[in-house]
Amino acid sequence: MRSHKDLYSKQLPELDVVLWVIKADDKALTTDLYFYENVVKPHLVQGKPFIIAMNQVEKVEPMGEWDSNNRIPGCEQQKNIDAKIKDVAKKFGLDTKNVIPVSCGKKYNVVTLVETITYAIPKDKKLTFVNSVLNENRSEKAKEEAKSGFFKEFDEFTNKEEAKRGIFEGFGRDIGKSLAGESGEKIGETIGNFVDKNIVVKLLNEIAKFCFPWWPFS
């Protein structure tokens, strides 16, 4: 127990988001609550997102109601899942939107979990995260959020005067050199000073579409 506590205490400050997985049919959350209150929660004061994935929801009673063909809960089962979400949220002091019912084995609601994580993590990490998940779990909302985060980060960077000069001069210098060798390097750098940022944004969008097949086309 002590070694686990030390490990959590060391790693938590380095994380962008804390994803806590519990079993949906687990009635005893004593250990989870202890670690949350004594190890995790102190690091959430800084605003670190905390999300609970309530896994294996197909095991919530009445189990026989689970619709295997459509991979969704039955009516009474859904009511009990909703009640479990409220109970878990209350015990952990969370908003119910941060308690996501899923079934990884049955491929239920994983898309919503991916969306929730995408919205929670810093904008410079969204693209990497969305790109790492299976395509079947990428919703249009998650894709658009990843795209938005990427361009917001780019916009903030290029709005800094010293960065603005450096990035456009660099683009122009490299292009000029590739076209006309050393003699074109200075010309390209000068032209780069007058490049409209929108041109670069369009270029980045085209590059992203080429690199990421799932990239939104709008």
N, C-alpha and C positions, 0 to 999 in steps of 0.2 A: 504493500500500500504506500509506504514511504517513498520507495523508488519511483512509483508512478506519479506521485504528487510532485516530486522534484523535477521529473521530466516535463510534466505539464507546465509547471511554473517557469521553466526555462524556455519552452517552445512557444507558449501562448503570445508573449509580446511580439514575436516575429511574424505572426499570422495576420493576414488581411481580413479573414472571416473565420469564425468558429462554426463548424458543422458537427452537430452532436447527433448521433444515431441511436435511437432506442427502438425496442420491439413494441409494436402496437398493442400486443396482447399481454405485455408485461405489467402486472399490477403492482409490483414492488420496485419503486424507483428510489429507494433509500440511498443506494450507493451513488447513483447519478446526481441526486440532489445534494449530497454531501460534497462531491467534487465541484459541482456548479457553484455552491455557496462559498466554499473555502478556497478553491483554486482558480476557477474560471471567472467568476463574477468580478473579482478585484480588477481584472484587466479589461472589463467591459465598460468601466467608468469612463475610459478614454473614447467611448463611442464605437468600439469594435463590434461589428455585427455578429449576432449569435443566432443560428438557425438550427432548429431541431427537425431531423428527418425521422418521421414515425413510420418505420419500415414494417413489412409483412402484414399489411392491413387486411389481407385476405383471411388472416387467422382470427380476426375479430368476430365474435359471435353475432348472429348465427352463421357459422362458417359455410353451411350448406347453401346459403343464399348467393355466394360468390358466382358471378356470371363469367364462366371460363371462356366462352366464345367471344364476348365483348370486353373481357378483362376489366370489369367494373363491379363495385359492391352492389348487393341487393338493397331494397328499400330500408328494411330494419337494420341491416348491417351498416348502411350509410349513417343512420341516426346514431348508432353506437360509436361510429368513427368520429362523427362530429362532437359527440359528448366527450370522447377521449381527448380530442384536440383542445377543447375548452378546459378540461381538467389539467392536462399537461401545461397549457399556457398559464393557468392560474398558479400552479405549483412553482413554476420557474419564473413567474412574474413577467411573462412575455405577451406581446400582441399575438392573437391567434394566427395572423398572417405569417408569422415566423415559425409556425409548427406545420410542417408539410406532410400529409399522409401519402406514403408511397408503397410500392411493392416492386423492388428491383427484380425479383424473380419472375413476377407476372407482368413486368413492364407497365406498371400503372402509375401515372401522374409524375413520372420522372421529368417530363418536360417542364412542369410547374416548378419543380425543385431547381432545375437548371436556370429558369428565368429568375427565381428568387435570389439565387447566388449571384447571377450576372448583375442584377440591379444593386446588390449589396457591396460588391468589391470595388476598389478604386478604378477610375476610368482607364488608367494605363494598363490594367490587368485584364480588362473585359475581353479584348480581342483574343489574347492568348488562351483564356479559359474557354470561351465559346468554340474556338478552333480545336480544343482538345477533346470535346465530347462527341459522342456518336451523332451522325447527321440526323438520325431519327429522333433525337432528343433536343434538337435545335429548333425552337419555335421562331416565327417571324419577329416576335417581340424581342427575343434574346439576340437575334442577328442585328436588328436595328439598334439595340442598346449598345452592342459591341462596336458597331460602326460609329455611333454617336460619341462614345467614349474615346475612340481612336482620334476622331477629328477635333474633339474638344481639347484633347491633350496636345495635338499638333497646333491648334489655334493659340493656346496659351503659350506654347514654346515660341512660335513665330511672332507673337505680339511683344515679346521682349526685344527691345531695340538691338541689343548686341547679337541676339540669336537670329533676328530677322536679317540683319546684314550678312551674317555668317552663312546661313543656310542657302540664301539665294545666290550669293557670290560663289558659294561652293558648287551649286548646280551649274551656274554659267561657266565657271572655270573648267569643270570636268567636261562639259559638252563642247566648249570651245577647243579644248586640247584634243579631244577625240576627233574633231572635224579638221582642225588646221594645225595640230601639233603645238609646239611651244609658242609659236607666234599667235595662235588663236586663244591662248589661255587668258591673257590680259583682256582681250576684247570680250570674251565670254564672261569674265568676271564683271566687267563694266555693264554689260547688258543685264546680267543677273541682278544688278541694283535696281533695275526698272521693271523687273518681272512682277506682274500682278499675282498676289497670293492665290487667287481663284484658279489660275492656270495650274499652279502646283497641286492644288486640291483635286482638280479634275484628273491630273496625271496620277496622283496617288490612288484615286478611286479606281482608275483603269488597271493599275498595277495590282491592287488588292483583289479585283475581280479575276485577274489572271492567276493569282496565288491561291485564292480561296474560292473554290467552286460554289460555296454556299453564300458568298458575299451578296448583300442586297443590291439590286440593280438600279434602285431609284436614287 
